[in-house]
Amino acid sequence: MGKVATDMDAVSYHEYKPRLREQILTVYNSLAQEYDVLVLEGAGSPAEINLRDRDIVNMGMAEMAQCPVILVADIDRGGVFASIYGTLALLHDSERARVKGVIINKFRGDVTLLYSGIEQIEALTGVPVLGVMPWLEVDLEDEDGVALQKGKYLRTDRRDIDIAVVQVPHISNFTDFNALAAQPDVRVRYVRHPEELVGADLIILPGSKNTLGDLVWLRESAMAHGVLQAHRQGVPVAGICGGYQMLATPLLMRWSPGWARFPVLVCLIPSRTSRRIKPPRRLKGRWPLCCRDGWRRRLAWRCAGMKFIWARRH
């Protein structure tokens, strides 16, 4: 568990899910032996009737774990009572029996305005409303990159420092930039078109789940040209993990030569090895690096004439 298995489209993943049940149960049982209380967070809606037969994250997981369910409804989106009623109506009887209560989340205003609605929804469904959670101004990380597509992380107001993060199709760990976005004088923008780079004080190429695929996208979208043009005009360019690799001129990747021509050489070693070592272990190089146990992909790179070996945990 915790390792990347493969890249799949939605249909392939739907077909693959039944094979994960045994692994999920093994992990769950292991955690149940170690902890007194486990909280299983679902994903999306528990009433996805088109996906019910292969569900492994919502009511399907509750069935595997034989655990009760609390339904959390987001009132900030509007229509919270219709959402509660419709969700419970679409559940099977056995699934509905697991729902022990409802929590209304992200409420703003006077809670007394909800009282009559709460009484009616409890009478209609037979499920109690356990409480109402107020809206809190907190910056919590989202579970996936859908938030980027919705523009949640796009700040349109001008700040003292403007940072443009290139939103490659296979971006990974987009929450790396939350700390920057939280600064009062910093604006973080996710950009997909070269013209959006105008005005940036810093351009960042983020990590990628598919470095080669995103490298192709950078070329075909003309974003690579835009980044180079901005760099020639004095805009600093930074790369993180896969983004750094994309800035390099590869040694052995003839099928995808580097585009940025920065003074960095990268060699992706196709073979992967796994072995136990005693942490921390110092690696040779100008700056010390530490390795710990786990899967690693070895990457050799050379910067300004200095050779390093970089180990990234999987």
C-alpha positions as CSV (number, residue, x, y, z in Angstrom):
1,M,0.0,0.0,0.0
2,G,1.0,3.6,-0.5
3,K,2.8,2.9,-3.7
4,V,1.8,4.0,-7.2
5,A,0.5,0.9,-9.0
6,T,-0.3,2.2,-12.5
7,D,-2.0,5.0,-14.5
8,M,-5.6,4.3,-15.4
9,D,-8.5,6.0,-17.0
10,A,-11.9,6.1,-15.2
11,V,-13.3,2.9,-16.8
12,S,-10.1,0.9,-16.2
13,Y,-10.1,1.9,-12.5
14,H,-13.8,1.0,-12.1
15,E,-13.0,-2.5,-13.4
16,Y,-9.9,-2.7,-11.2
17,K,-11.6,-1.7,-7.9
18,P,-12.8,-5.2,-6.8
19,R,-9.2,-6.4,-6.8
20,L,-8.4,-3.8,-4.1
21,R,-11.0,-5.1,-1.5
22,E,-8.7,-7.7,0.0
23,Q,-5.8,-5.2,0.3
24,I,-8.1,-2.6,1.9
25,L,-9.5,-5.0,4.4
26,T,-6.0,-6.1,5.3
27,V,-4.9,-2.5,6.0
28,Y,-8.1,-1.7,7.9
29,N,-7.8,-4.8,10.1
30,S,-4.2,-3.9,10.8
31,L,-5.1,-0.4,11.9
32,A,-8.1,-1.6,13.9
33,Q,-5.7,-3.7,16.0
34,E,-3.4,-0.7,16.6
35,Y,-6.0,2.0,17.4
36,D,-9.1,2.3,19.5
37,V,-11.0,4.6,17.1
38,L,-10.8,4.8,13.3
39,V,-12.4,7.5,11.2
40,L,-13.1,6.4,7.6
41,E,-13.5,9.5,5.4
42,G,-15.6,8.9,2.3
43,A,-15.1,10.5,-1.1
44,G,-17.8,12.3,-3.1
45,S,-21.4,11.2,-2.4
46,P,-22.4,7.9,-0.7
47,A,-25.4,7.7,-3.2
48,E,-23.5,7.2,-6.4
49,I,-26.0,4.6,-7.6
50,N,-24.1,4.1,-10.9
51,L,-21.0,3.1,-9.0
52,R,-22.6,1.2,-6.1
53,D,-21.7,-2.3,-7.2
54,R,-17.9,-1.6,-7.0
55,D,-17.9,1.1,-4.3
56,I,-14.8,0.8,-2.0
57,V,-14.7,4.3,-0.4
58,N,-18.2,5.1,0.9
59,M,-21.1,2.7,1.8
60,G,-19.1,-0.2,0.3
61,M,-16.3,0.5,2.7
62,A,-18.7,0.9,5.6
63,E,-20.1,-2.6,4.8
64,M,-16.6,-4.1,4.7
65,A,-15.8,-2.6,8.0
66,Q,-19.2,-3.2,9.5
67,C,-19.3,0.4,10.9
68,P,-21.9,3.1,11.5
69,V,-22.1,6.1,9.2
70,I,-22.5,9.9,9.8
71,L,-23.7,11.9,6.7
72,V,-22.0,15.3,6.4
73,A,-24.0,17.8,4.3
74,D,-22.4,21.0,2.9
75,I,-24.9,23.8,3.3
76,D,-22.6,26.3,1.6
77,R,-23.4,24.8,-1.8
78,G,-27.1,25.4,-1.2
79,G,-30.1,23.0,-1.2
80,V,-28.8,21.1,1.9
81,F,-32.2,19.6,2.9
82,A,-32.9,18.3,-0.6
83,S,-29.3,16.9,-0.6
84,I,-29.9,15.1,2.7
85,Y,-33.3,13.7,1.7
86,G,-32.2,12.6,-1.8
87,T,-29.1,10.9,-0.5
88,L,-30.9,8.9,2.1
89,A,-33.7,8.0,-0.4
90,L,-31.2,6.6,-2.9
91,L,-29.5,4.3,-0.3
92,H,-30.5,0.7,0.0
93,D,-32.3,-0.2,3.2
94,S,-29.2,-1.9,4.6
95,E,-27.1,1.1,3.8
96,R,-29.6,3.6,5.3
97,A,-29.7,1.5,8.5
98,R,-26.0,2.3,9.0
99,V,-26.6,6.1,8.9
100,K,-26.8,7.1,12.6
101,G,-27.1,10.9,12.1
102,V,-26.5,13.9,9.9
103,I,-24.1,16.9,10.4
104,I,-24.8,20.1,8.5
105,N,-21.5,21.7,7.7
106,K,-20.2,25.2,6.7
107,F,-23.2,27.2,8.0
108,R,-23.1,31.0,8.0
109,G,-25.5,33.2,9.9
110,D,-28.1,32.7,12.6
111,V,-28.6,28.9,13.3
112,T,-32.1,29.5,14.6
113,L,-33.2,29.9,11.0
114,L,-32.4,26.2,10.5
115,Y,-34.5,24.9,13.3
116,S,-37.8,24.4,11.4
117,G,-35.9,22.7,8.5
118,I,-34.1,20.4,10.8
119,E,-37.3,19.3,12.5
120,Q,-38.9,18.6,9.1
121,I,-35.9,16.7,7.7
122,E,-35.8,14.5,10.8
123,A,-39.5,13.7,10.5
124,L,-39.2,12.9,6.8
125,T,-36.1,10.7,7.1
126,G,-36.2,9.4,10.6
127,V,-32.5,10.2,10.9
128,P,-31.4,12.8,13.6
129,V,-29.4,15.9,12.8
130,L,-26.5,15.6,15.3
131,G,-25.4,19.2,14.9
132,V,-24.5,22.2,12.8
133,M,-20.9,23.2,12.1
134,P,-20.2,26.9,11.5
135,W,-18.2,28.2,8.6
136,L,-14.6,28.7,9.7
137,E,-12.0,30.7,7.8
138,V,-9.3,28.0,7.6
139,D,-7.0,27.0,4.7
140,L,-7.4,23.2,4.6
141,E,-5.8,21.1,1.9
142,D,-8.0,19.6,-0.7
143,E,-7.9,15.9,-1.4
144,D,-7.1,16.1,-5.1
145,G,-6.5,18.5,-8.0
146,V,-10.2,19.1,-8.7
147,A,-9.9,22.3,-6.6
148,L,-7.5,23.6,-9.2
149,Q,-10.0,23.0,-12.0
150,K,-12.6,24.9,-10.0
151,G,-10.2,27.8,-9.6
152,K,-10.2,27.6,-5.9
153,Y,-6.5,28.4,-5.7
154,L,-6.6,31.3,-8.2
155,R,-6.1,34.7,-6.6
156,T,-7.0,37.5,-8.9
157,D,-6.0,40.4,-6.6
158,R,-2.6,41.9,-7.2
159,R,0.0,41.4,-4.4
160,D,3.5,42.6,-4.0
161,I,4.9,39.3,-5.3
162,D,3.3,37.4,-8.2
163,I,4.1,33.7,-8.6
164,A,2.9,31.8,-11.6
165,V,2.7,28.0,-11.2
166,V,2.5,26.1,-14.5
167,Q,-0.5,23.8,-14.2
168,V,0.7,20.8,-16.1
169,P,-1.9,18.1,-16.8
170,H,-0.4,15.6,-14.4
171,I,0.5,18.0,-11.5
172,S,1.3,16.3,-8.2
173,N,1.4,17.7,-4.7
174,F,-0.2,21.0,-5.7
175,T,-0.6,21.8,-2.0
176,D,3.2,22.4,-1.9
177,F,2.3,26.0,-2.7
178,N,-0.2,26.5,0.1
179,A,2.4,28.1,2.3
180,L,3.3,30.6,-0.4
181,A,-0.4,31.4,-1.1
182,A,-1.0,32.0,2.6
183,Q,1.5,34.9,2.7
184,P,-0.4,38.3,2.7
185,D,1.9,39.9,0.2
186,V,2.1,36.9,-2.3
187,R,-0.3,36.0,-5.1
188,V,-0.1,32.4,-6.4
189,R,-1.6,31.8,-9.8
190,Y,-2.0,28.5,-11.6
191,V,-1.5,29.1,-15.4
192,R,-2.1,27.0,-18.5
193,H,-1.5,29.5,-21.3
194,P,1.8,31.4,-22.2
195,E,0.1,34.8,-22.1
196,E,-0.8,34.2,-18.4
197,L,2.9,34.3,-17.5
198,V,3.0,38.0,-18.2
199,G,3.7,40.0,-15.0
200,A,5.0,37.0,-13.0
201,D,7.9,37.7,-10.6
202,L,8.6,34.0,-10.4
203,I,7.6,31.0,-12.5
204,I,7.5,27.5,-10.9
205,L,7.3,24.1,-12.7
206,P,5.6,21.8,-10.1
207,G,6.0,18.1,-9.5
208,S,4.5,15.7,-12.0
209,K,3.0,12.2,-12.0
210,N,4.0,11.9,-15.6
211,T,7.2,13.9,-16.4
212,L,7.5,12.9,-20.0
213,G,3.8,13.4,-20.7
214,D,3.8,16.9,-19.2
215,L,7.0,17.7,-21.0
216,V,5.2,17.0,-24.3
217,W,2.3,19.2,-23.2
218,L,4.7,22.1,-22.4
219,R,5.9,22.0,-25.9
220,E,2.6,21.5,-27.7
221,S,0.9,24.2,-25.7
222,A,3.7,26.7,-26.4
223,M,4.1,27.0,-22.6
224,A,7.7,25.9,-22.9
225,H,8.4,28.8,-25.3
226,G,6.6,31.2,-22.9
227,V,8.7,30.1,-19.9
228,L,11.9,30.5,-21.9
229,Q,10.9,33.9,-23.1
230,A,10.1,35.1,-19.6
231,H,13.4,33.7,-18.3
232,R,15.3,35.6,-21.0
233,Q,13.6,38.7,-19.8
234,G,14.9,38.1,-16.3
235,V,12.1,36.2,-14.6
236,P,13.5,33.5,-12.3
237,V,12.3,30.0,-13.1
238,A,12.2,27.2,-10.4
239,G,11.4,23.5,-10.7
240,I,10.2,21.1,-8.1
241,C,10.9,17.4,-8.5
242,G,9.5,16.5,-11.9
243,G,9.4,20.1,-12.8
244,Y,13.1,20.4,-12.1
245,Q,13.7,17.4,-14.4
246,M,11.8,19.2,-17.2
247,L,14.2,22.1,-16.9
248,A,17.1,19.9,-17.6
249,T,18.8,18.6,-20.7
250,P,18.5,14.8,-20.4
251,L,21.5,12.5,-20.9
252,L,19.9,9.2,-22.0
253,M,16.3,10.3,-22.9
254,R,16.7,10.6,-26.6
255,W,13.0,10.3,-27.2
256,S,12.4,13.5,-25.2
257,P,15.3,15.9,-25.3
258,G,15.3,18.8,-22.9
259,W,13.8,22.1,-24.0
260,A,14.9,24.7,-21.5
261,R,18.7,24.2,-21.9
262,F,19.4,25.1,-18.3
263,P,22.9,24.0,-17.1
264,V,21.6,20.8,-15.6
265,L,21.9,17.3,-16.9
266,V,19.5,14.6,-15.9
267,C,19.6,10.8,-16.3
268,L,16.6,8.8,-15.4
269,I,17.6,5.3,-14.6
270,P,14.9,2.9,-15.9
271,S,15.5,0.2,-13.3
272,R,14.1,0.4,-9.8
273,T,15.5,-1.2,-6.8
274,S,14.2,-1.7,-3.2
275,R,16.4,-2.5,-0.2
276,R,16.6,-1.8,3.5
277,I,19.3,0.6,4.6
278,K,20.1,2.1,7.9
279,P,18.8,5.7,8.0
280,P,20.2,8.3,7.8
281,R,22.7,7.5,5.1
282,R,24.9,10.3,3.7
283,L,25.2,10.4,-0.1
284,K,28.3,11.8,-1.9
285,G,27.9,15.4,-3.2
286,R,28.5,19.0,-2.5
287,W,25.5,19.1,-0.1
288,P,24.6,16.1,2.2
289,L,21.4,14.3,1.5
290,C,19.7,11.7,3.7
291,C,17.9,8.5,2.6
292,R,15.4,6.5,4.6
293,D,13.8,3.1,4.1
294,G,11.4,2.6,1.2
295,W,11.1,2.6,-2.6
296,R,13.4,5.0,-4.4
297,R,14.0,6.0,-8.0
298,R,17.6,7.0,-8.5
299,L,18.3,10.1,-10.4
300,A,21.8,11.3,-11.4
301,W,22.2,14.9,-12.2
302,R,24.9,17.4,-12.8
303,C,24.7,21.1,-12.0
304,A,27.5,23.6,-12.8
305,G,30.0,20.8,-13.1
306,M,29.1,19.1,-9.8
307,K,27.6,15.6,-9.9
308,F,25.0,14.4,-7.4
309,I,22.9,11.4,-6.8
310,W,19.4,12.2,-5.8
311,A,17.1,9.6,-4.2
312,R,13.4,10.2,-4.2
313,R,11.1,8.2,-1.9
314,H,8.1,6.6,-3.6
